[in-house]
Amino acid sequence: MGGRVLFGRTSGVLSTGLPSLDVCTIGFDPVDEPRSNKPKGPLVFLIASGAHRSRTRRLVWILWLGTLFFGSAPSFSAETNRESGTAVAISTAKKKRIEFLPGLSAGASSRFRFEDKRDFQFGLVGGPANNDEYYLTQLRVNLGWKPIESLAFFVEGQDSRVFGERAINDDAIPNVFADEFDLHQAHVTLSHDVRGVPVALKVGRQKLNLGAQRLLASLEWVNTARVHDAIRLTIGGPERNLEIIGSRLVPVQPNDFNDWDDTGSRYFNSDLHTLYFTDEKLLKDTLLEAYYIVRRESDLNDLTHTLGGRVVTNRAPFDFHVEAAFQTGEYGDQDHLAGMLHLETGYTTDAIPILPKSRFSAAYNFGSGDDDAGDGTHGTFDNLYPLNHAYYGFMDFFGLQNLHNFEFVHSTKIAKKATFRLAYQGFWLAEPQDDAWYNAGLAPFRPATAGGDEYVGSEIDVTLKVPLDLHLATGKLVTLIGYSHFFAGDFVRDSGGGKGADADFVFVQTKVSF
């Protein structure tokens, strides 16, 4: 998680380092009483009571207790496989569900995460946001009904909680940390072949994960995740299709039903319309995508048009990725003109005896900035609704705005199923003296700084993902452990608001799904 994000109307400040969680499930609190910042239930109480132990010993207890407690709670989630940071492809495969009556199935998932953030304001004295540690829980329960082959219903509830926090406002609207049991998804899908062409219409509250998710994602890492109220028409099959989507993001109201109430945030109050074309048949071993996205917020005079495309080619052992987008339109009272670029190459090998199935990759990412705030043209790239956490550092200090980013990643399979990932990220601002440093939540983290250096810093992310089949129906337990360190660069010191100290991030997560 990285930095602070100010969203809409709040009672205090909503601090969102985005390495939070995605959440929306039907759930319960171990203790049925009004919310507070005090730990609730036996699990959290036991963890909190061990605060006097060393950090290393406490992490071991957290991992063991979280596995013990949540291992007894069935769970299911359709989230994407990005938490380990794998950058080759995004898994959209559906998990096998528990069918207890013909056409009627159920699923559930339970997730627990501990996060410890140190010097996230780079040594700023006088506020808890510099150092914070807390526990996140997420519980989801869902039902699916398919009475006939061409008709399907799906409903999912979610409960998300945060405990022990100091710098997080869990009553803020919208909220990425907390949402007492609420409707997460509810949609109906009609499907039919029209002259041999598959056609599907999905209507209702649902998740939008398109392409590499650099612009549109359900953001499963945060504790409440993203859902849209949408009408989604898909024409074609998995190898070639066109998606036509009209949608609006649903803001999370932690203590009330999630609806379209005004939040004061341009992104949460925007209508979103999308055309997305995918083709895997035209060229051998190549994925082609083209998209047109419109975001409209009439109260703020926002009307941004995004036209872009993506190409992924796999020529084993190499793979190549290119994505580019151009934007025009209006942003507030200014004309909007911006763009983004992603370039990546990877190499996969089995030739390293002790590291089977290793992948090495290098990538460059660019999001334009505004070179003159007074010229009537807004040049900062509109990052829309992205999955920034998986791409620009797990500490969530950066989004794809006013940014030059270089990334080097090594991931490998160890102990058969476990995945180890080591990543290095370097960050420079495109316009350090004229535009802000934006975090993963799209909010300015540091303002433009006269005389500020371009180099913001670099980050190292180390993660270990260990899946375990429970041999109970379709159950699976996944443990994710991570450590990140940010080396502060000259811009951190030039922009003030801290001593320029390096930052650290530790997390331990367990998730059980059925």
VENVENCOR-V588503 format. One record per residue. N is the residue number from 1. RES is the residue in three letters. PSI is psi in degrees with one decimal (999 if undefined). Layout:
n->(N/N)
res->(RES/RES)
psi->(PSI/PSI)
This chain:
n->(1/2/3/4/5/6/7/8/9/10/11/12/13/14/15/16/17/18/19/20/21/22/23/24/25/26/27/28/29/30/31/32/33/34/35/36/37/38/39/40/41/42/43/44/45/46/47/48/49/50/51/52/53/54/55/56/57/58/59/60/61/62/63/64/65/66/67/68/69/70/71/72/73/74/75/76/77/78/79/80/81/82/83/84/85/86/87/88/89/90/91/92/93/94/95/96/97/98/99/100/101/102/103/104/105/106/107/108/109/110/111/112/113/114/115/116/117/118/119/120/121/122/123/124/125/126/127/128/129/130/131/132/133/134/135/136/137/138/139/140/141/142/143/144/145/146/147/148/149/150/151/152/153/154/155/156/157/158/159/160/161/162/163/164/165/166/167/168/169/170/171/172/173/174/175/176/177/178/179/180/181/182/183/184/185/186/187/188/189/190/191/192/193/194/195/196/197/198/199/200/201/202/203/204/205/206/207/208/209/210/211/212/213/214/215/216/217/218/219/220/221/222/223/224/225/226/227/228/229/230/231/232/233/234/235/236/237/238/239/240/241/242/243/244/245/246/247/248/249/250/251/252/253/254/255/256/257/258/259/260/261/262/263/264/265/266/267/268/269/270/271/272/273/274/275/276/277/278/279/280/281/282/283/284/285/286/287/288/289/290/291/292/293/294/295/296/297/298/299/300/301/302/303/304/305/306/307/308/309/310/311/312/313/314/315/316/317/318/319/320/321/322/323/324/325/326/327/328/329/330/331/332/333/334/335/336/337/338/339/340/341/342/343/344/345/346/347/348/349/350/351/352/353/354/355/356/357/358/359/360/361/362/363/364/365/366/367/368/369/370/371/372/373/374/375/376/377/378/379/380/381/382/383/384/385/386/387/388/389/390/391/392/393/394/395/396/397/398/399/400/401/402/403/404/405/406/407/408/409/410/411/412/413/414/415/416/417/418/419/420/421/422/423/424/425/426/427/428/429/430/431/432/433/434/435/436/437/438/439/440/441/442/443/444/445/446/447/448/449/450/451/452/453/454/455/456/457/458/459/460/461/462/463/464/465/466/467/468/469/470/471/472/473/474/475/476/477/478/479/480/481/482/483/484/485/486/487/488/489/490/491/492/493/494/495/496/497/498/499/500/501/502/503/504/505/506/507/508/509/510/511/512/513/514)
res->(MET/GLY/GLY/ARG/VAL/LEU/PHE/GLY/ARG/THR/SER/GLY/VAL/LEU/SER/THR/GLY/LEU/PRO/SER/LEU/ASP/VAL/CYS/THR/ILE/GLY/PHE/ASP/PRO/VAL/ASP/GLU/PRO/ARG/SER/ASN/LYS/PRO/LYS/GLY/PRO/LEU/VAL/PHE/LEU/ILE/ALA/SER/GLY/ALA/HIS/ARG/SER/ARG/THR/ARG/ARG/LEU/VAL/TRP/ILE/LEU/TRP/LEU/GLY/THR/LEU/PHE/PHE/GLY/SER/ALA/PRO/SER/PHE/SER/ALA/GLU/THR/ASN/ARG/GLU/SER/GLY/THR/ALA/VAL/ALA/ILE/SER/THR/ALA/LYS/LYS/LYS/ARG/ILE/GLU/PHE/LEU/PRO/GLY/LEU/SER/ALA/GLY/ALA/SER/SER/ARG/PHE/ARG/PHE/GLU/ASP/LYS/ARG/ASP/PHE/GLN/PHE/GLY/LEU/VAL/GLY/GLY/PRO/ALA/ASN/ASN/ASP/GLU/TYR/TYR/LEU/THR/GLN/LEU/ARG/VAL/ASN/LEU/GLY/TRP/LYS/PRO/ILE/GLU/SER/LEU/ALA/PHE/PHE/VAL/GLU/GLY/GLN/ASP/SER/ARG/VAL/PHE/GLY/GLU/ARG/ALA/ILE/ASN/ASP/ASP/ALA/ILE/PRO/ASN/VAL/PHE/ALA/ASP/GLU/PHE/ASP/LEU/HIS/GLN/ALA/HIS/VAL/THR/LEU/SER/HIS/ASP/VAL/ARG/GLY/VAL/PRO/VAL/ALA/LEU/LYS/VAL/GLY/ARG/GLN/LYS/LEU/ASN/LEU/GLY/ALA/GLN/ARG/LEU/LEU/ALA/SER/LEU/GLU/TRP/VAL/ASN/THR/ALA/ARG/VAL/HIS/ASP/ALA/ILE/ARG/LEU/THR/ILE/GLY/GLY/PRO/GLU/ARG/ASN/LEU/GLU/ILE/ILE/GLY/SER/ARG/LEU/VAL/PRO/VAL/GLN/PRO/ASN/ASP/PHE/ASN/ASP/TRP/ASP/ASP/THR/GLY/SER/ARG/TYR/PHE/ASN/SER/ASP/LEU/HIS/THR/LEU/TYR/PHE/THR/ASP/GLU/LYS/LEU/LEU/LYS/ASP/THR/LEU/LEU/GLU/ALA/TYR/TYR/ILE/VAL/ARG/ARG/GLU/SER/ASP/LEU/ASN/ASP/LEU/THR/HIS/THR/LEU/GLY/GLY/ARG/VAL/VAL/THR/ASN/ARG/ALA/PRO/PHE/ASP/PHE/HIS/VAL/GLU/ALA/ALA/PHE/GLN/THR/GLY/GLU/TYR/GLY/ASP/GLN/ASP/HIS/LEU/ALA/GLY/MET/LEU/HIS/LEU/GLU/THR/GLY/TYR/THR/THR/ASP/ALA/ILE/PRO/ILE/LEU/PRO/LYS/SER/ARG/PHE/SER/ALA/ALA/TYR/ASN/PHE/GLY/SER/GLY/ASP/ASP/ASP/ALA/GLY/ASP/GLY/THR/HIS/GLY/THR/PHE/ASP/ASN/LEU/TYR/PRO/LEU/ASN/HIS/ALA/TYR/TYR/GLY/PHE/MET/ASP/PHE/PHE/GLY/LEU/GLN/ASN/LEU/HIS/ASN/PHE/GLU/PHE/VAL/HIS/SER/THR/LYS/ILE/ALA/LYS/LYS/ALA/THR/PHE/ARG/LEU/ALA/TYR/GLN/GLY/PHE/TRP/LEU/ALA/GLU/PRO/GLN/ASP/ASP/ALA/TRP/TYR/ASN/ALA/GLY/LEU/ALA/PRO/PHE/ARG/PRO/ALA/THR/ALA/GLY/GLY/ASP/GLU/TYR/VAL/GLY/SER/GLU/ILE/ASP/VAL/THR/LEU/LYS/VAL/PRO/LEU/ASP/LEU/HIS/LEU/ALA/THR/GLY/LYS/LEU/VAL/THR/LEU/ILE/GLY/TYR/SER/HIS/PHE/PHE/ALA/GLY/ASP/PHE/VAL/ARG/ASP/SER/GLY/GLY/GLY/LYS/GLY/ALA/ASP/ALA/ASP/PHE/VAL/PHE/VAL/GLN/THR/LYS/VAL/SER/PHE)
psi->(146.7/129.8/-167.6/139.2/130.8/117.7/128.7/-148.8/129.2/160.4/86.8/-145.5/135.1/110.4/119.6/92.0/121.6/-7.2/35.9/-119.9/160.7/137.0/146.2/93.9/171.3/123.6/-172.0/159.7/138.6/-29.4/122.0/85.4/168.4/147.5/148.3/176.4/-1.0/148.1/145.6/147.8/162.7/-37.5/-53.7/-34.5/-43.9/-40.3/-46.2/-34.1/-13.1/19.2/-19.3/-11.3/166.9/157.9/-40.5/-46.5/-36.1/-38.5/-38.0/-43.9/-43.1/-46.6/-46.6/-47.4/-39.7/-40.5/-43.4/-49.2/-51.5/-15.9/-18.4/-4.1/115.9/150.3/153.5/143.1/144.2/29.7/161.0/162.9/61.6/-6.3/-27.0/-8.6/6.8/127.7/7.1/-53.7/166.4/122.5/126.1/14.7/137.7/137.8/149.7/132.9/161.9/115.8/112.5/-12.6/153.9/119.4/-9.0/120.0/162.3/158.3/165.2/159.4/149.0/128.0/141.4/136.4/138.6/135.0/137.9/117.9/129.0/129.2/40.3/-8.7/17.6/49.9/7.1/128.4/140.7/11.3/145.7/-16.6/-19.0/-42.2/129.3/149.2/144.1/173.3/137.5/134.6/147.7/131.7/130.0/139.7/136.8/160.0/140.4/140.0/125.6/83.4/-33.9/167.4/-31.1/6.3/130.2/139.4/145.2/133.9/138.8/135.0/156.3/143.6/125.2/134.5/154.7/136.4/143.4/7.3/155.1/-34.2/13.8/130.4/102.1/7.7/-1.1/152.1/123.9/175.0/136.1/0.5/-39.1/142.4/98.6/147.9/122.5/167.4/122.8/-50.9/148.5/108.2/158.9/139.8/126.3/131.4/147.2/150.3/124.7/107.1/41.9/-1.8/121.5/135.5/131.6/139.0/119.1/125.3/131.1/-166.3/120.9/174.9/141.7/109.3/105.1/134.4/-137.8/0.3/21.4/-20.4/-30.3/114.5/154.5/-7.2/64.6/-16.6/-36.4/156.0/-20.3/-14.2/177.7/137.3/153.7/144.5/117.1/156.1/121.4/114.9/122.6/122.9/115.9/174.0/-170.5/-25.7/-21.8/119.4/161.1/128.8/131.5/118.3/132.0/126.0/168.5/131.4/143.5/110.9/141.2/123.2/102.5/-26.6/5.3/173.1/135.6/117.8/-162.7/23.7/146.0/130.8/-13.2/0.4/128.8/-34.7/-36.7/-16.1/13.3/147.0/145.2/124.9/133.6/136.7/124.6/117.6/133.1/135.6/121.0/6.2/-26.6/-46.0/139.4/134.9/29.5/134.4/128.1/134.9/144.5/142.1/154.9/122.0/133.2/125.1/127.8/125.1/95.6/-32.3/-29.4/6.9/37.6/130.8/87.7/137.3/127.0/120.0/120.3/-178.7/165.8/139.6/128.4/122.2/132.0/105.8/79.6/134.1/9.3/153.1/147.6/139.0/131.8/130.7/134.8/147.8/144.7/140.0/144.1/178.2/-142.6/142.7/101.1/-130.3/14.6/153.9/151.0/128.2/110.5/175.0/168.1/159.9/136.5/128.0/132.7/143.6/143.3/156.8/123.3/134.8/149.6/9.8/-11.6/110.4/-44.0/-4.3/73.7/147.4/60.9/144.5/133.8/135.0/155.6/141.1/153.2/133.5/138.6/130.9/125.9/154.4/175.7/116.8/-6.1/105.2/-14.2/11.0/3.2/0.4/124.9/118.4/1.5/128.5/134.5/103.7/-7.9/-122.3/73.0/173.6/67.4/-30.1/-41.1/-10.9/-35.2/41.9/132.0/-11.1/-5.9/33.6/-12.0/144.0/178.4/65.8/130.5/51.3/137.2/128.2/130.3/136.5/137.3/126.4/139.1/125.6/145.8/153.2/132.9/150.6/47.1/-66.1/-20.5/147.4/126.5/136.0/132.7/125.0/142.3/133.2/135.0/140.0/130.0/144.8/137.7/-37.6/75.4/-26.5/-6.6/-16.4/162.4/168.8/118.7/137.4/-175.0/-21.9/10.1/13.3/146.8/124.9/-40.0/142.8/167.0/141.5/116.0/127.1/4.3/142.6/152.9/-32.4/117.9/-37.9/-171.9/158.6/141.2/127.7/129.5/123.1/150.8/122.8/124.5/105.6/152.9/119.7/132.5/-9.7/29.5/106.8/-117.2/25.1/147.1/138.4/128.6/125.9/133.9/123.7/134.6/150.0/135.3/145.0/131.3/124.4/108.3/134.8/-170.1/-34.1/-33.8/-44.2/-37.7/-33.5/-3.9/-161.9/29.5/168.9/0.0/19.5/150.5/160.9/152.4/149.5/128.0/136.0/150.9/126.9/138.2/142.2/130.8/133.1/143.9/999)
